[in-house]
């Protein structure tokens, strides 16, 4: 007996009739009536987004394209401006590690990136410019607003939200027919759990909250962490500090500069025509060519994208390609470290290449050989007012501590998210986070998320990921509003099957090897389940999202009120078919003969004659 609204109301088929049982009293179901609307009529919806980083911004545009009208969309962003990661992370050396021209929206190319790998300030400015040009601020994106909680109302078929205006302190209620969480996984930064940290009397800085006024020049600075942020900060500040103490808990693979890799691989022909200086800045002449030669620009972007996508086989555990790549990276690291035996032993991993995020870090390894740098591989026992006490008991005095220690990557929502099965925070704190294709959760109707559990966050540019996920989400929302679906959520059985596949697949990859990695939640369990990555390649993920698998979802259909107040149509999934007409023939802006366009566009040669393939298709149609 399937519960629909959580209040012991269920629909039970009895022969050829349907009854509605409420409080143990049976009554005949209302007579079915035709809905006096044309097929394709879209009901009005209110959609609330959380977060105005790349994913949230792209969602605004996608909804405008896919839904067009008859909907409201508001995005609550806790920061004072848009940009998400690229608003928050402004530490020295901060930049993306994906080539600039592939770290952008396909619908908004920027031919003026200054460097092969864009600095944070440029990416932030790019996102701000889009919001200005597309008119997303104000009515849609509300900065300095934070969602404090969300609760699913089964009777209303919508989310009840608690929101605070951080600028004024005012708290207010809102609602959403659909709730879209684009707050991101690398957003909720955290201090390391080290005794005495907050008692440090010097400068205490986190990489995700770098104070603009922090002056590290001529100071003794400890940098804790060698992840993506740490390996950028160390070479950026080393020339200016008096002493740099780098705390490394786990060795990490540092791959050669990507420019160097592209110059040696299949992209070499295109790269040979790209002008870069010694710091990987595009020359002014190169930027002009990107602007004036669209064919070359397109070839360059597609070639680099293809090479980025082709890296997945390296991650297959114990494969010849991985062994080959690991040996070359090991040789590269050894050479850059000057074959220093102590540093090589401390910094070159013995786990599989790719178990942790593979990080291109120009100058990082070279920096560790400099005389004012001390690499510490033992743990920190506690922080003292004047410095660090190491596990050995040795005291290291410093003027500043920089924590490049990352984020809470547990996937637990930052606010209570209460669905049919309770608060998702409680559920995911005590069990492995599981989602449907990374973007939907059982028991949370009309809720979608970007880059949830087992998304391809380590597979390349987040911008194109956001585009594919947004298209998928918008398609589901459009289906619901035009097919009389009040609530939709993936079934638990579908999510169980999907995650069974994940568990069976992951041992094939380097990600499942024994190492500390945020790919495995907190990273404390070296052999824990991989929760942050998709079970396949980047193209595999895109392909998976191409079609909506309706059979994996549970539906609750709209209930219209008849003239006497009785519910109508909740048992008939086809009531959306309406009065026999279609919006495609009644809408003045629609082309009622659209079905001829595909034939004309795809089957005619330049001289107007039908191609052989076209003639075959036409025969099939006739």
C-alpha positions in Angstrom: 0.0 0.0 0.0 1.8 3.1 -1.2 1.5 6.3 0.9 1.0 9.3 -1.3 0.7 12.3 1.1 2.1 10.9 4.3 -1.3 11.2 6.1 -2.5 7.6 5.5 -4.2 8.5 2.3 -3.8 5.8 -0.3 -5.3 4.8 -3.6 -6.3 1.1 -3.9 -7.4 -0.5 -7.2 -10.4 -2.7 -6.7 -11.4 -4.4 -10.0 -12.4 -1.7 -12.5 -12.9 1.0 -9.9 -10.8 3.2 -7.7 -11.6 4.3 -4.2 -10.0 6.8 -2.0 -9.6 5.7 1.6 -9.3 8.4 4.3 -9.5 7.6 8.0 -10.8 4.1 7.1 -13.9 5.5 5.3 -14.3 4.4 1.7 -16.0 6.5 -1.0 -16.3 6.3 -4.8 -13.7 8.2 -6.7 -15.0 11.3 -8.5 -16.0 10.7 -12.1 -13.2 11.4 -14.6 -13.6 14.6 -16.7 -11.6 16.0 -19.6 -9.4 18.9 -18.7 -10.4 21.9 -20.8 -6.9 22.9 -21.8 -4.8 22.1 -24.8 -2.0 19.6 -24.6 1.2 21.4 -23.6 -0.3 23.9 -21.3 2.2 24.7 -18.6 1.1 25.4 -15.1 2.7 28.2 -13.2 5.7 27.3 -11.0 7.9 29.0 -8.5 11.5 27.7 -8.6 14.0 28.6 -5.9 17.7 28.1 -6.5 20.4 28.1 -3.8 23.8 29.5 -4.8 24.9 31.9 -7.6 28.2 30.3 -8.6 28.7 28.8 -12.1 26.0 26.2 -11.7 23.4 28.6 -10.3 24.1 31.2 -13.0 23.8 28.6 -15.8 20.5 27.4 -14.3 19.0 30.8 -14.7 19.8 30.9 -18.4 18.7 27.3 -19.0 15.3 27.8 -17.4 14.8 30.9 -19.5 15.5 28.8 -22.7 13.6 25.7 -21.7 10.6 27.1 -19.8 10.4 30.5 -21.5 7.4 31.8 -19.5 4.8 31.2 -16.8 7.3 30.6 -14.0 9.1 32.5 -11.3 12.7 31.9 -10.4 14.7 33.4 -7.5 18.2 32.4 -6.5 19.4 33.0 -2.9 23.1 33.6 -2.6 24.7 34.0 0.8 27.7 36.0 -0.4 27.8 39.7 -1.2 28.3 39.0 -4.9 28.0 36.2 -7.4 30.7 33.7 -8.4 30.7 31.1 -5.7 34.1 29.5 -5.5 35.6 32.3 -7.6 34.2 34.9 -5.3 35.4 33.2 -2.1 38.9 31.9 -3.1 41.3 34.8 -3.7 44.5 33.5 -2.1 47.8 34.2 -3.7 48.3 32.1 -6.8 44.6 31.1 -7.0 43.7 29.9 -10.5 41.8 27.1 -12.2 43.7 24.0 -13.2 41.6 23.4 -16.4 42.6 25.3 -19.5 40.9 28.7 -19.6 39.1 28.3 -22.9 37.5 25.1 -21.6 36.7 26.6 -18.2 33.8 28.7 -19.5 30.2 28.2 -20.7 29.9 27.0 -24.3 27.2 29.7 -24.8 29.5 32.5 -23.6 33.0 32.1 -25.0 35.6 34.5 -23.7 38.4 35.0 -26.3 40.3 37.3 -24.0 41.6 35.1 -21.3 45.0 36.3 -20.3 46.6 33.0 -19.3 46.3 29.3 -20.3 45.0 28.8 -16.8 42.7 31.6 -15.7 43.4 33.5 -12.4 40.6 33.6 -9.9 40.0 37.4 -10.4 39.3 36.9 -14.2 37.0 34.0 -13.6 35.0 36.0 -11.0 34.8 38.9 -13.4 33.6 36.7 -16.2 30.8 35.4 -14.1 29.8 38.9 -12.9 29.8 40.2 -16.5 27.4 37.4 -17.5 25.0 38.3 -14.7 25.1 42.0 -15.8 24.7 41.3 -19.5 22.0 38.7 -19.0 20.0 40.8 -16.5 20.2 38.2 -13.7 20.8 40.4 -10.7 18.0 42.0 -8.7 14.8 40.2 -9.6 16.4 36.8 -9.9 19.6 36.6 -7.9 19.3 37.9 -4.3 22.8 38.3 -2.8 23.3 38.3 1.0 20.4 35.9 1.4 20.8 32.5 3.0 18.4 29.6 3.1 18.1 28.4 6.7 15.8 25.4 6.3 13.5 23.6 3.9 10.6 21.3 4.6 8.5 19.4 2.1 4.8 20.0 2.4 3.1 16.9 0.9 -0.4 18.4 0.9 0.7 21.5 -1.0 3.2 19.6 -3.1 5.9 22.3 -2.5 8.8 23.2 -0.3 8.4 25.6 2.6 11.6 27.6 3.1 13.1 29.8 5.9 15.3 32.5 4.5 17.4 35.3 6.1 18.4 38.6 4.6 22.0 38.7 5.9 22.2 42.4 5.2 19.3 43.4 7.4 18.9 40.3 9.6 15.2 39.9 8.6 13.9 36.4 8.5 11.1 35.4 6.2 9.2 32.5 4.7 9.1 31.5 1.1 8.0 28.5 -0.9 9.2 26.6 -4.0 7.4 24.2 -6.3 10.9 23.0 -7.2 14.1 23.5 -5.1 17.4 23.5 -6.9 20.6 23.4 -4.8 23.6 24.8 -6.5 25.6 25.6 -3.4 28.4 23.3 -4.5 30.6 20.7 -2.8 33.7 22.8 -2.4 32.0 25.6 -0.6 31.7 24.9 3.1 35.2 25.5 4.2 36.5 24.2 7.5 39.4 24.7 10.0 41.5 21.6 10.6 40.8 19.8 13.8 44.0 20.6 15.7 44.1 21.3 19.4 44.8 24.9 20.3 44.3 26.3 16.8 42.1 29.2 17.8 44.5 30.1 20.6 47.3 31.0 18.1 48.3 34.6 18.7 49.7 35.3 15.2 47.8 35.6 11.9 45.4 32.6 11.4 44.2 32.4 7.8 42.1 29.9 5.8 42.7 29.7 2.0 39.0 30.1 1.3 38.8 33.3 3.4 42.0 35.0 2.6 42.0 38.5 4.1 42.9 41.1 1.5 44.9 43.0 4.1 47.0 40.0 5.2 50.7 40.9 4.9 53.0 37.9 4.9 56.1 39.6 3.7 59.2 38.9 5.8 57.2 36.6 8.2 57.7 33.0 9.2 54.6 31.3 7.8 53.3 27.8 8.1 51.2 26.4 5.3 49.2 23.3 6.3 48.0 21.2 3.4 49.2 20.2 0.0 45.9 19.9 -1.9 44.9 22.1 -4.9 45.1 25.3 -2.8 48.2 24.5 -0.8 50.3 23.8 -3.9 49.3 27.1 -5.4 49.9 29.2 -2.2 53.3 27.8 -1.4 55.1 29.0 -4.6 53.2 32.3 -4.6 54.3 33.4 -1.2 57.7 31.8 -0.9 59.7 34.6 -2.5 58.4 37.1 0.0 58.4 35.3 3.3 61.3 35.0 5.7 60.6 31.3 6.3 58.0 28.9 5.0 57.1 25.8 6.9 55.1 23.4 4.7 53.1 20.8 6.6 52.5 17.7 4.4 50.3 14.9 5.9 50.0 12.8 2.7 52.2 12.9 -0.4 50.4 14.0 -3.6 51.1 13.4 -7.3 52.2 16.6 -9.0 51.9 16.2 -12.7 53.9 18.1 -15.3 52.4 21.4 -16.5 49.4 20.8 -18.7 50.8 23.1 -21.4 53.8 20.7 -21.6 51.6 17.7 -21.8 49.4 19.2 -24.6 52.5 20.2 -26.5 53.7 16.5 -26.5 50.3 14.8 -27.2 47.8 14.7 -30.0 47.1 18.4 -29.4 50.6 19.4 -30.4 49.7 20.6 -33.9 47.2 23.1 -32.6 49.4 24.1 -29.6 52.3 24.8 -32.0 50.2 27.7 -33.4 49.4 29.1 -29.9 51.7 31.9 -28.7 52.4 31.8 -24.9 55.1 33.5 -22.9 57.2 31.9 -20.2 54.5 32.4 -17.6 51.8 30.8 -19.9 50.2 34.1 -20.7 48.7 34.5 -24.2 50.5 37.1 -26.2 48.5 40.1 -27.3 48.8 38.8 -30.9 47.4 35.5 -29.9 44.3 37.1 -28.2 43.7 39.1 -31.4 43.8 35.9 -33.4 41.3 34.2 -31.1 39.0 37.1 -31.7 39.5 37.4 -35.4 39.8 33.7 -36.5 36.7 31.8 -35.3 37.7 28.6 -37.2 41.1 28.5 -35.4 39.5 29.4 -32.1 37.0 26.6 -32.4 39.6 24.1 -33.4 41.8 25.1 -30.4 38.9 24.8 -27.9 37.6 21.5 -29.2 41.1 19.9 -29.4 42.0 20.8 -25.8 38.5 19.6 -24.6 39.0 16.3 -26.4 42.4 15.8 -24.8 41.0 16.7 -21.4 38.2 14.2 -21.8 40.7 11.5 -23.0 42.5 11.4 -19.7 40.0 9.0 -18.0 41.9 5.7 -19.1 44.8 6.8 -17.0 42.6 6.4 -13.9 41.8 2.7 -14.6 43.6 0.9 -11.8 46.6 -1.3 -12.8 46.1 -0.5 -16.6 49.1 -0.2 -18.9 48.2 3.5 -19.5 48.2 4.2 -15.7 51.5 2.4 -15.1 53.1 4.3 -18.0 51.7 7.7 -16.7 52.7 7.0 -13.1 56.3 6.1 -14.1 56.6 9.3 -16.1 55.2 11.5 -13.3 57.5 9.8 -10.8 60.5 10.6 -13.1 59.3 14.2 -13.5 58.9 14.7 -9.7 62.3 13.1 -9.0 64.0 15.4 -11.5 62.3 18.6 -10.3 63.2 17.7 -6.7 66.9 17.5 -7.8 66.8 13.8 -6.8 66.9 14.8 -3.2 66.4 11.5 -1.4 64.6 13.0 1.6 62.2 15.1 -0.4 61.5 12.3 -2.9 60.7 9.9 -0.2 58.4 12.4 1.6 56.6 13.8 -1.5 56.3 11.1 -4.1 53.3 8.9 -3.3 53.3 5.1 -3.2 49.6 4.9 -3.9 48.0 4.8 -7.4 48.2 7.8 -9.6 44.8 9.5 -9.4 43.8 8.2 -6.0 43.9 11.9 -4.9 43.2 14.7 -7.4 46.1 14.9 -9.9 47.4 18.4 -9.6 49.4 20.5 -12.1 51.4 22.9 -9.9 54.0 24.9 -11.7 57.0 25.9 -9.5 55.6 24.0 -6.4 58.2 21.3 -6.4 61.0 23.7 -7.2 59.9 25.9 -4.4 60.3 23.1 -1.8 64.0 23.0 -2.6 64.6 26.6 -1.7 66.7 27.5 1.4 63.9 29.3 3.2 61.5 26.3 2.9 61.1 23.6 5.5 59.0 20.5 4.6 57.5 18.8 7.6 55.9 15.4 7.1 55.1 14.5 10.7 51.8 15.4 12.2 51.0 18.5 14.2 50.2 17.6 17.8 48.8 21.0 18.8 49.0 24.7 18.1 50.7 26.9 20.7 50.2 30.7 21.0 53.6 31.2 19.2 53.6 28.3 16.8 53.3 24.5 16.2 54.2 21.5 18.4 54.9 18.6 16.1 54.2 15.0 16.8 57.9 14.5 17.8 57.5 17.3 20.4 59.6 19.7 18.4 58.4 23.4 18.6 58.2 25.4 15.3 57.7 29.1 16.0 55.8 31.0 13.2 54.2 34.4 12.8 51.3 33.1 10.7 49.4 29.9 10.0 47.7 29.4 6.6 45.3 26.5 6.6 44.9 25.1 3.1 42.8 22.3 4.5 39.8 22.3 2.3 36.1 21.9 2.8 33.4 19.8 4.4 32.8 17.3 1.6 30.4 15.1 3.5 27.5 16.2 1.1 25.3 16.9 4.2 23.2 20.0 3.4 24.2 23.1 5.3 20.6 23.6 6.5 17.9 21.2 7.6 16.4 19.6 4.5 13.3 17.7 5.6 11.6 15.4 3.1 9.4 12.4 3.3 12.0 10.3 5.2 13.2 13.0 7.6 16.1 15.4 7.7 18.7 14.6 5.0 21.4 16.0 7.3 20.6 13.2 9.8 20.4 10.5 7.2 23.7 11.3 5.4 25.6 11.9 8.7 25.0 8.2 9.6 25.1 6.6 6.2 27.0 6.8 2.9 25.5 9.7 0.8 23.6 8.3 -2.1 21.8 10.1 -5.0 20.3 9.3 -8.3 22.7 10.2 -11.1 24.2 12.7 -8.6 21.3 15.2 -8.9 18.2 13.8 -7.2 17.5 12.1 -3.8 14.8 9.6 -2.9 12.3 11.0 -0.4 13.0 14.6 -1.6 10.3 15.3 -4.2 10.9 18.2 -6.6 14.4 18.6 -5.3 17.5 18.7 -7.5 21.2 19.3 -6.8 24.3 20.1 -8.8 27.4 18.0 -8.1 25.8 15.8 -5.5 27.2 12.4 -4.4 29.1 10.6 -7.2 29.1 13.5 -9.7 32.1 14.0 -12.1 33.6 16.8 -10.0 37.2 15.5 -10.8 36.6 14.9 -14.5 37.2 18.4 -16.0 35.5 21.8 -16.3 32.6 22.3 -14.0 31.1 24.8 -16.5 30.1 22.2 -19.1 29.0 19.8 -16.3 26.7 22.5 -15.1 25.2 22.9 -18.6 24.4 19.2 -18.9 23.0 18.9 -15.4 20.9 22.1 -15.8 19.4 20.9 -19.1 18.5 17.6 -17.5 16.8 19.3 -14.5 15.0 21.8 -16.7 13.6 19.0 -18.8 12.2 17.2 -15.8 10.6 20.4 -14.5 9.1 21.1 -17.9 7.7 17.5 -18.0 6.1 18.0 -14.6 4.5 21.3 -15.4 3.0 20.2 -18.7 2.0 16.6 -17.8 0.1 17.2 -14.6 2.8 15.9 -12.2 2.6 17.5 -8.8 5.6 15.8 -7.2 8.4 13.7 -8.6 11.3 11.9 -6.8 13.5 8.9 -7.7 12.5 5.7 -6.2 14.6 4.1 -3.5 14.9 0.9 -5.6 16.4 2.9 -8.5 18.9 4.6 -6.2 19.8 1.3 -4.6 20.5 -0.2 -8.0 22.4 2.8 -9.3 24.7 2.8 -6.2 25.2 -1.0 -6.4 26.6 -0.3 -9.8 28.9 2.4 -8.4 30.2 0.1 -5.7 30.9 -2.6 -8.3 32.6 -0.2 -10.7 34.8 1.8 -8.4 37.4 -0.9 -7.6 38.4 -0.7 -11.3 39.7 2.9 -10.7 42.6 4.4 -9.0 40.2 6.4 -6.9 39.5 3.3 -4.8 43.1 2.8 -3.9 44.3 3.2 -0.4 45.0 6.9 0.3 43.6 9.9 2.1 41.4 11.8 -0.3 38.4 14.0 -0.2 37.0 11.8 -3.0 36.2 9.5 0.0 34.2 11.9 2.1 36.3 13.3 4.9 39.3 11.5 3.6 40.1 10.0 7.1 39.2 6.5 5.9 41.9 5.6 3.3 39.8 2.6 2.1 36.3 4.1 2.4 33.8 4.3 -0.5 34.3 6.8 -3.3 31.5 9.3 -2.8 32.6 12.3 -4.9 33.2 10.9 -8.4 31.1 9.5 -11.2 31.6 5.8 -12.1 32.9 6.5 -15.6 34.3 9.0 -17.9 33.1 12.6 -18.5 31.5 11.6 -21.8 29.9 8.7 -20.0 28.2 11.1 -17.6 27.0 13.4 -20.4 25.6 10.4 -22.3 23.8 9.1 -19.2 22.0 12.4 -18.7 20.8 12.6 -22.4 17.5 10.9 -21.7 15.2 11.0 -18.7 14.4 7.5 -17.4 10.9 8.0 -16.2 10.7 4.4 -15.0 13.1 5.3 -12.2 10.8 7.9 -10.6 7.7 8.0 -8.4 4.9 10.4 -9.3 2.1 12.2 -7.6 -0.4 13.7 -10.0 -2.2 17.0 -9.8 -5.6 17.1 -8.2 -8.0 19.7 -9.6 -10.9 20.9 -7.6 -14.4 20.4 -9.2 -17.3 22.8 -8.7 -18.4 20.9 -5.6 -14.9 20.7 -4.1 -14.3 17.1 -4.9 -10.8 16.1 -6.1 -10.6 15.2 -9.8 -8.1 13.3 -11.9 -5.4 12.3 -9.5 -5.8 8.7 -10.7 -5.4 9.4 -14.4 -2.0 10.2 -15.6 -3.3 11.2 -19.0 -5.5 14.0 -18.0 -2.8 16.4 -19.3 -3.9 15.4 -22.8 -6.7 17.9 -22.4 -9.3 19.0 -24.9 -7.8 17.5 -28.1 -5.9 20.5 -29.2 -2.2 21.3 -28.8 -0.4 24.5 -27.8 1.8 23.9 -30.9 -1.2 24.8 -33.1 -2.9 27.4 -30.9 0.2 29.5 -29.9 0.7 32.4 -32.2 4.4 32.2 -31.7 4.7 28.6 -32.5 5.2 27.0 -36.0 2.4 24.5 -36.5 4.4 22.8 -39.3 7.7 22.4 -37.4 7.8 18.7 -38.3 8.8 19.7 -41.8 11.8 21.6 -40.8 14.0 18.7 -39.8 13.5 17.0 -43.2 14.3 20.3 -45.0 17.4 21.0 -42.9 18.9 17.6 -42.8 18.0 16.0 -46.1 18.8 18.7 -48.7 22.2 19.2 -50.4 23.5 22.7 -51.1 22.0 22.6 -54.6 18.5 21.7 -53.3 18.6 18.1 -54.3 17.9 15.4 -51.7 21.0 13.4 -50.7 21.1 9.6 -50.8 20.6 9.5 -47.0 17.7 11.9 -47.4 16.0 9.8 -50.0 16.3 6.7 -47.8 14.8 8.7 -44.9 12.0 10.1 -47.0 11.1 6.5 -48.2 10.9 5.4 -44.6 8.6 8.3 -43.8 6.3 7.6 -46.8 
